[in-house]
Amino acid sequence: MPKVIVLRWGHRPKRDARLTTHVVLTARALGASGVILSDIEDEKIRKTVEKVTKNWGGPFLFEMGKPWKNVVKEWKTKGGIVVHLTAYGENIQSNVLNKIKELGKDILVIVGSQKVPSEFFSKEISDFNIAIGNQPHSECASLAVFLDRLFGGEELKREFENAKVRIIPQKRGKKIVKKC
Ligand SMILES: C[S@@+](CC[C@H](N)C(=O)[O-])C[C@H]1O[C@@H](n2cnc3c(N)ncnc32)[C@H](O)[C@@H]1O
């Protein structure tokens, strides 16, 4: 299984707080190993992520404030590839996901918020520009579909380490176990 880190670009604290939180929750729940909130720091998001991993388990990396170019450069130096999720890219329904899987490399997934810098589309930055269908929708939805296709659903069975709260699946109603 490749290691996947999500780079969230373009976060605007006032406007995107809820959506960025959902990007992080989606990344964690669907198999990514962490999120880097690039170019900006937002303590509120950090606190939320810490609370979630403390209660629901980890490990899960969260970093913020690093310039996106540095993140990409470091990632590539370590041998990873970069996938930019964009409505303008190659449709995931083409053979492109097989090509990514065949490479077997760790993946930095870039998702935007506002209009992304045009450099994101270049071969110097993104090894692949991937569209989850060529219609505009949401960073959360595109990330969820990409991760689920990449991991083939296996990520949904993952047990998180050191969780204080676990859900016991029920046909009806809610059951949780708490560990002190
Ligand atoms: C709500 S969109 C904003 C796009 C922005 N208005 C633009 O023109 O670039 C935010 C992010 O969602 C992701 N996204 C939206 N639709 C997508 C799609 N069909 N496939 C892949 N990613 C998508 C991209 O990462 C994009 O940067």
The ligand as a Tripos MOL2 file, in Angstrom:
@<TRIPOS>MOLECULE
LIG
   27    29     1     0     0
SMALL
NO_CHARGES

@<TRIPOS>ATOM
      1 C1        -14.4430   23.6730   -5.2990 C.3       1 LIG1
      2 S1        -13.0570   23.3780   -6.2930 S.3       1 LIG1
      3 C2        -12.6220   25.0350   -6.7640 C.3       1 LIG1
      4 C3        -12.0630   25.1120   -8.1070 C.3       1 LIG1
      5 C4        -11.7650   26.5440   -8.5320 C.3       1 LIG1
      6 N1        -12.9520   27.3050   -8.6630 N.3       1 LIG1
      7 C5        -10.9840   26.4770   -9.8190 C.2       1 LIG1
      8 O1        -11.4410   27.0040  -10.7920 O.co2     1 LIG1
      9 O2         -9.9020   25.9010   -9.7940 O.co2     1 LIG1
     10 C6        -11.8300   23.0140   -5.0940 C.3       1 LIG1
     11 C7        -10.9990   21.8220   -5.3670 C.3       1 LIG1
     12 O3        -11.8250   20.6740   -5.5000 O.3       1 LIG1
     13 C8        -11.1630   19.6930   -6.2880 C.3       1 LIG1
     14 N2        -12.0770   19.2860   -7.3550 N.ar      1 LIG1
     15 C9        -13.2630   19.8240   -7.6770 C.ar      1 LIG1
     16 N3        -13.8490   19.1490   -8.6790 N.ar      1 LIG1
     17 C10       -13.0280   18.1230   -9.0030 C.ar      1 LIG1
     18 C11       -13.0770   17.0610   -9.9420 C.ar      1 LIG1
     19 N4        -14.0920   16.9100  -10.7720 N.pl3     1 LIG1
     20 N5        -12.0460   16.2020   -9.9780 N.ar      1 LIG1
     21 C12       -10.9920   16.3280   -9.1340 C.ar      1 LIG1
     22 N6        -10.8960   17.3220   -8.2320 N.ar      1 LIG1
     23 C13       -11.8890   18.2040   -8.1510 C.ar      1 LIG1
     24 C14        -9.8850   20.3340   -6.8060 C.3       1 LIG1
     25 O4         -8.7940   19.9080   -6.0200 O.3       1 LIG1
     26 C15       -10.1600   21.8230   -6.6160 C.3       1 LIG1
     27 O5         -8.9820   22.5680   -6.4690 O.3       1 LIG1
@<TRIPOS>BOND
     1     1     2 1
     2     2     3 1
     3     2    10 1
     4     3     4 1
     5     4     5 1
     6     5     6 1
     7     5     7 1
     8     7     8 2
     9     7     9 1
    10    10    11 1
    11    11    12 1
    12    11    26 1
    13    12    13 1
    14    13    14 1
    15    13    24 1
    16    14    15 ar
    17    14    23 ar
    18    15    16 ar
    19    16    17 ar
    20    17    18 ar
    21    17    23 ar
    22    18    19 1
    23    18    20 ar
    24    20    21 ar
    25    21    22 ar
    26    22    23 ar
    27    24    25 1
    28    24    26 1
    29    26    27 1
@<TRIPOS>SUBSTRUCTURE
     1 LIG1         1 GROUP 0 **** ****
